[in-house]
């Protein structure tokens, strides 16, 4: 899959129906592009995953109501690359949300969770970008999510459990950035 195709698919699915989500996705993709040197030959895959990571929110894609799983399944049904679908399925600690929704078994049996610089960079790009595309720290992003959903919402509950692994992925990406020669 080319980057233009990934961008086009995301734009077709999100720009009109979910303009705020589209602003977020555009900024995540731009950030992923800047992180490309951290992942070498997988830079294109990282950017494609960033363009497509939230397509599961699109009304035309929603099935279970869990965007990571819905988006990844949609990608596979349309013949997209398996590794790309795996990255979308498991982005940003999705396993914790899947468990809260009773979809943990489906997620792990249908999609492989990759532990790599690519997945770390995708999580970093997503979780340091606000809902309108603004740059956030992870702490600001988590605070914004908790404020938007409220203290007892499923999303807030899963982030209580997922925060430590998310912070580790972000730290690994920050360490890789710091080690990059200027």
DRENDO-1510 file (C-alpha; in Angstrom, 1 decimal, always signed):
<recs>
REC; n; res; u; v; w
REC; 1; UNK; +0.0; +0.0; +0.0 .
REC; 2; UNK; +1.3; +3.4; -0.9 .
REC; 3; UNK; +1.1; +6.4; +1.4 .
REC; 4; UNK; -1.1; +8.3; -1.0 .
REC; 5; UNK; -3.6; +5.4; -0.9 .
REC; 6; UNK; -3.6; +5.3; +2.9 .
REC; 7; UNK; -4.1; +9.1; +3.1 .
REC; 8; UNK; -6.9; +8.9; +0.5 .
REC; 9; UNK; -8.7; +6.0; +2.3 .
REC; 10; UNK; -8.5; +7.9; +5.6 .
REC; 11; UNK; -9.7; +11.1; +4.0 .
REC; 12; UNK; -12.6; +9.4; +2.3 .
REC; 13; UNK; -13.7; +7.7; +5.5 .
REC; 14; UNK; -13.1; +10.5; +8.0 .
REC; 15; UNK; -12.8; +14.0; +6.6 .
REC; 16; UNK; -16.5; +14.7; +6.0 .
REC; 17; UNK; -18.2; +12.4; +8.6 .
REC; 18; UNK; -15.7; +13.1; +11.5 .
REC; 19; UNK; -13.8; +16.3; +10.8 .
REC; 20; UNK; -12.3; +16.5; +14.3 .
REC; 21; UNK; -11.0; +12.9; +14.1 .
REC; 22; UNK; -9.7; +13.8; +10.6 .
REC; 23; UNK; -7.7; +16.7; +12.1 .
REC; 24; UNK; -6.2; +14.4; +14.7 .
REC; 25; UNK; -5.3; +11.7; +12.0 .
REC; 26; UNK; -3.6; +14.3; +9.8 .
REC; 27; UNK; -1.5; +15.5; +12.6 .
REC; 28; UNK; -0.6; +11.9; +13.7 .
REC; 29; UNK; +0.4; +11.1; +10.2 .
REC; 30; UNK; +2.6; +14.2; +10.0 .
REC; 31; UNK; +4.3; +13.3; +13.3 .
REC; 32; UNK; +4.8; +9.7; +12.1 .
REC; 33; UNK; +6.4; +11.0; +9.0 .
REC; 34; UNK; +8.9; +12.9; +11.1 .
REC; 35; UNK; +9.6; +9.8; +13.2 .
REC; 36; UNK; +10.3; +7.7; +10.0 .
REC; 37; UNK; +14.1; +7.8; +10.4 .
REC; 38; UNK; +13.7; +5.9; +13.7 .
REC; 39; UNK; +12.3; +2.9; +11.9 .
REC; 40; UNK; +14.4; +2.8; +8.8 .
REC; 41; UNK; +12.8; +0.9; +5.9 .
REC; 42; UNK; +9.5; +0.6; +7.8 .
REC; 43; UNK; +9.0; +4.4; +7.7 .
REC; 44; UNK; +6.3; +4.1; +5.0 .
REC; 45; UNK; +4.5; +1.4; +7.0 .
REC; 46; UNK; +4.6; +3.7; +10.1 .
REC; 47; UNK; +3.0; +6.6; +8.2 .
REC; 48; UNK; +0.4; +4.4; +6.5 .
REC; 49; UNK; -0.6; +3.0; +9.9 .
REC; 50; UNK; -0.8; +6.5; +11.3 .
REC; 51; UNK; -3.2; +7.5; +8.4 .
REC; 52; UNK; -5.3; +4.5; +9.0 .
REC; 53; UNK; -5.2; +4.0; +12.8 .
REC; 54; UNK; -8.6; +5.6; +13.5 .
REC; 55; UNK; -10.6; +4.5; +10.5 .
REC; 56; UNK; -12.6; +2.2; +12.7 .
REC; 57; UNK; -14.5; +5.3; +14.0 .
REC; 58; UNK; -15.9; +6.0; +10.5 .
REC; 59; UNK; -19.6; +5.3; +10.3 .
REC; 60; UNK; -19.0; +3.2; +7.2 .
REC; 61; UNK; -16.5; +1.0; +9.1 .
REC; 62; UNK; -18.1; +0.6; +12.6 .
REC; 63; UNK; -19.1; -2.9; +13.4 .
REC; 64; UNK; -18.4; -3.8; +17.1 .
REC; 65; UNK; -17.9; -0.2; +18.2 .
REC; 66; UNK; -14.3; -0.9; +19.1 .
REC; 67; UNK; -12.4; +1.2; +16.5 .
REC; 68; UNK; -9.1; -0.6; +16.6 .
REC; 69; UNK; -10.7; -4.0; +15.8 .
REC; 70; UNK; -13.2; -2.6; +13.4 .
REC; 71; UNK; -10.6; -0.7; +11.4 .
REC; 72; UNK; -8.2; -3.6; +11.3 .
REC; 73; UNK; -10.9; -6.0; +10.1 .
REC; 74; UNK; -12.0; -3.5; +7.5 .
REC; 75; UNK; -8.5; -3.3; +6.2 .
REC; 76; UNK; -8.1; -7.0; +5.8 .
REC; 77; UNK; -11.5; -7.4; +4.1 .
REC; 78; UNK; -10.2; -4.9; +1.5 .
REC; 79; UNK; -6.9; -6.7; +0.9 .
REC; 80; UNK; -4.6; -4.4; +2.9 .
REC; 81; UNK; -1.3; -5.7; +4.3 .
REC; 82; UNK; -1.6; -8.0; +7.3 .
REC; 83; UNK; +1.2; -6.2; +9.2 .
REC; 84; UNK; -0.5; -2.9; +8.7 .
REC; 85; UNK; -3.8; -4.3; +10.0 .
REC; 86; UNK; -2.0; -5.7; +13.0 .
REC; 87; UNK; -0.5; -2.3; +13.8 .
REC; 88; UNK; -4.0; -0.6; +13.5 .
REC; 89; UNK; -5.6; -3.4; +15.6 .
REC; 90; UNK; -3.1; -3.0; +18.5 .
REC; 91; UNK; -2.3; +0.7; +18.4 .
REC; 92; UNK; -2.1; +2.7; +21.7 .
REC; 93; UNK; -2.7; -0.1; +24.2 .
REC; 94; UNK; -5.8; -1.4; +22.4 .
REC; 95; UNK; -5.6; -4.7; +24.2 .
REC; 96; UNK; -6.7; -3.0; +27.4 .
REC; 97; UNK; -9.8; -1.4; +25.7 .
REC; 98; UNK; -10.6; -4.7; +24.0 .
REC; 99; UNK; -10.6; -6.5; +27.4 .
REC; 100; UNK; -12.9; -3.8; +28.9 .
REC; 101; UNK; -15.3; -4.4; +25.9 .
REC; 102; UNK; -15.2; -8.2; +26.1 .
REC; 103; UNK; -13.3; -8.3; +22.8 .
REC; 104; UNK; -9.8; -9.2; +24.1 .
REC; 105; UNK; -10.0; -12.8; +22.8 .
REC; 106; UNK; -11.1; -11.6; +19.3 .
REC; 107; UNK; -8.3; -9.0; +19.1 .
REC; 108; UNK; -5.5; -11.4; +20.1 .
REC; 109; UNK; -6.7; -14.3; +18.0 .
REC; 110; UNK; -7.2; -12.3; +14.9 .
REC; 111; UNK; -4.3; -9.9; +15.1 .
REC; 112; UNK; -0.7; -10.2; +16.2 .
REC; 113; UNK; +0.6; -7.6; +18.6 .
REC; 114; UNK; +4.0; -6.3; +17.4 .
REC; 115; UNK; +6.5; -5.0; +19.9 .
REC; 116; UNK; +8.9; -2.9; +17.8 .
REC; 117; UNK; +10.1; +0.6; +17.1 .
REC; 118; UNK; +7.3; +0.9; +14.6 .
REC; 119; UNK; +4.5; +0.1; +17.1 .
REC; 120; UNK; +6.2; +2.3; +19.7 .
REC; 121; UNK; +6.4; +5.2; +17.2 .
REC; 122; UNK; +2.8; +4.8; +16.2 .
REC; 123; UNK; +1.7; +4.9; +19.8 .
REC; 124; UNK; +3.9; +7.9; +20.5 .
REC; 125; UNK; +2.5; +9.8; +17.5 .
REC; 126; UNK; -1.1; +9.0; +18.5 .
REC; 127; UNK; -0.8; +9.7; +22.2 .
REC; 128; UNK; +1.2; +13.0; +21.8 .
REC; 129; UNK; -1.4; +14.4; +19.4 .
REC; 130; UNK; -4.6; +16.0; +20.7 .
REC; 131; UNK; -8.1; +15.6; +19.2 .
REC; 132; UNK; -7.7; +18.7; +17.1 .
REC; 133; UNK; -4.2; +17.9; +15.9 .
REC; 134; UNK; -2.4; +19.9; +18.6 .
REC; 135; UNK; +0.9; +18.7; +20.1 .
REC; 136; UNK; +0.4; +17.3; +23.6 .
REC; 137; UNK; +2.5; +15.6; +26.1 .
REC; 138; UNK; +1.3; +12.1; +27.0 .
REC; 139; UNK; +0.1; +13.5; +30.4 .
REC; 140; UNK; -1.9; +16.2; +28.6 .
REC; 141; UNK; -3.4; +13.7; +26.2 .
REC; 142; UNK; -4.4; +11.3; +29.0 .
REC; 143; UNK; -5.9; +14.2; +31.0 .
REC; 144; UNK; -7.9; +15.4; +27.9 .
REC; 145; UNK; -9.2; +11.9; +27.3 .
REC; 146; UNK; -10.2; +11.5; +30.9 .
REC; 147; UNK; -11.9; +14.9; +31.0 .
REC; 148; UNK; -13.8; +14.2; +27.7 .
REC; 149; UNK; -15.1; +10.7; +28.8 .
REC; 150; UNK; -15.6; +11.2; +32.5 .
REC; 151; UNK; -14.2; +9.3; +35.5 .
REC; 152; UNK; -16.3; +6.1; +35.2 .
REC; 153; UNK; -16.4; +5.6; +31.4 .
REC; 154; UNK; -15.0; +2.5; +29.9 .
REC; 155; UNK; -12.3; +4.5; +28.1 .
REC; 156; UNK; -11.1; +6.1; +31.3 .
REC; 157; UNK; -11.1; +2.7; +33.0 .
REC; 158; UNK; -9.0; +1.1; +30.4 .
REC; 159; UNK; -6.4; +4.0; +30.4 .
REC; 160; UNK; -5.9; +3.5; +34.2 .
REC; 161; UNK; -4.7; +0.0; +33.3 .
REC; 162; UNK; -2.9; +0.9; +30.1 .
REC; 163; UNK; -1.0; +4.0; +31.2 .
REC; 164; UNK; +2.2; +2.2; +32.3 .
REC; 165; UNK; +2.7; +0.3; +29.1 .
REC; 166; UNK; +1.9; +3.4; +27.1 .
REC; 167; UNK; +4.5; +5.4; +29.0 .
REC; 168; UNK; +7.1; +2.7; +28.3 .
REC; 169; UNK; +6.4; +2.8; +24.6 .
REC; 170; UNK; +6.6; +6.6; +24.6 .
REC; 171; UNK; +9.9; +6.5; +26.6 .
REC; 172; UNK; +11.4; +4.0; +24.2 .
REC; 173; UNK; +10.6; +6.3; +21.3 .
REC; 174; UNK; +12.0; +9.4; +23.1 .
REC; 175; UNK; +15.2; +7.4; +23.8 .
REC; 176; UNK; +15.4; +6.5; +20.1 .
REC; 177; UNK; +14.9; +10.2; +19.2 .
REC; 178; UNK; +17.6; +11.2; +21.7 .
REC; 179; UNK; +20.1; +8.7; +20.2 .
REC; 180; UNK; +19.5; +9.9; +16.6 .
REC; 181; UNK; +22.6; +11.7; +15.2 .
REC; 182; UNK; +21.9; +15.3; +14.3 .
</recs>
